[in-house]
Amino acid sequence: MWVDRFIDALRSLRTVFLIIGLGFGWLLFADHQTTDILYVTVHNTDDVMLESVRFEFGFGLTQSNILLLQVKPGEKRIVALNHPLYKGYNVEARFAGGEVRSFCANRTYPEQQQPLPLQR
């Protein structure tokens, strides 16, 4: 029966070495590099709505932007940016009254989870 042959194969010394070899191969040759993803928590600390928050970021030959719309007063939202640490990103925040804030954010912030409180 095929189940008996399968169990005999699992008990075989060759199978044990194959599994150990696959494990070592994965440890040696797999890409264990951390990804360059920043998690930015946008927090509207003002008493008026944020109409939009635009993120512009890039490095090398890539350039990207993300747009958040209608962040209520006191609301927090998490945004994932495909961007390395210690590189700033541009933020443009437009408030309900028409006021606009533009700046380069968190250029020297050392952690992948970054807070971004926004106020007029």
N, C-alpha and C positions, 0 to 999 in steps of 0.2 A: 504494500500500500504506500501511497506517496507521502503520507504523514510520517510513517516510520523512516523513510529515506531522508525526509527533511530534518527530523530529530537527530538522526545519525550524522547528518552534515553539520548541524549546529554543535554537536559534541566533538567534531573533528578538530585536531590541533591546527590544521591548515586554516579552518574557518576562524579560529581564535587569532592567528597571526594576520589574517586578512583584515579583520576588524581593527586590530591594533595598528596595522599599517595605514588603514584609511584614517584613523584618528590622528596619527602622527603627521600624515600628509596634510590633513586639514589644518593642524596647528602650524605647520611650517609654511604652507603655501597660500592659505586663505588671506584675504585682505582684512586685517583686524584694525584698520585705521578708523578713527572716529570720524563721523560725518560733520561737515561744516553747516550745521543747522542751528540757527538762533531762534529761541522762543521769546518773543517780545510781548509783554503784557501791557496793552494800551489801557490806561485808566483815565477816564474823564473826571478830573477833580473839580471841574467848574460847575456852575449852576445853570449853564446853558448847553444845548445840544451841540455836539461836534457834527457838522454836516458831512465832513469827509476827512479822512487821514490817508495821505499818500506816502508810501515808502518807495524810495528809489535807491537801489543798491547794485553793486556789480564789482567784479574784479577780473583781471585777465581780459578775455574777449567776450565775456558775458555781461549783460546789463538787463536788469529786471525791475518791475515796479508792481506794487500791490496797492489796491484801493479798498479802504474800509468806509462804509457809509452809515450815517446816523447812529452815532454812539451817544446814548442817553447820559444825562448827568449821573455820576456815581457808578456807571457801568464799567466793567472790565472785559476786555476781549484779548484772547491769545492769538498771535500771528506767528507762523513759522517762516523764517527767511533762510534761503539757501545761501548763506554768507558766512565767511570765516570770522573767528573772534579777533578782537583788536583792530578791526576795520570798521570805520564809521559807516553809517547809512543816512541818507537824507530823508527828513520828515517834513511834510507840509500839512499842517492842521488848519482846517477852515471851520470857524465857529459860526453859530446861527446868526449872529449880528453882522456877519460879513468880515470879521477880523481874521487875519491869516497869520500864522506863525510858521516860519521855515527855519530849519536848523539841521546841523549834522549831529546825530545822537550816538551816545555810548561808544565813542571811539576807543576808549581805554578800559571799558568795563570787562572784567576778567571771567565772567560766567556765561554759560550758554542760555540761561533763563534770565532775561533782562527786563526790569520794570521800566515803563515809560509813562509817567504821570503827565497829563496835559492840562494846562490852564491858560486862560487869556492873559 
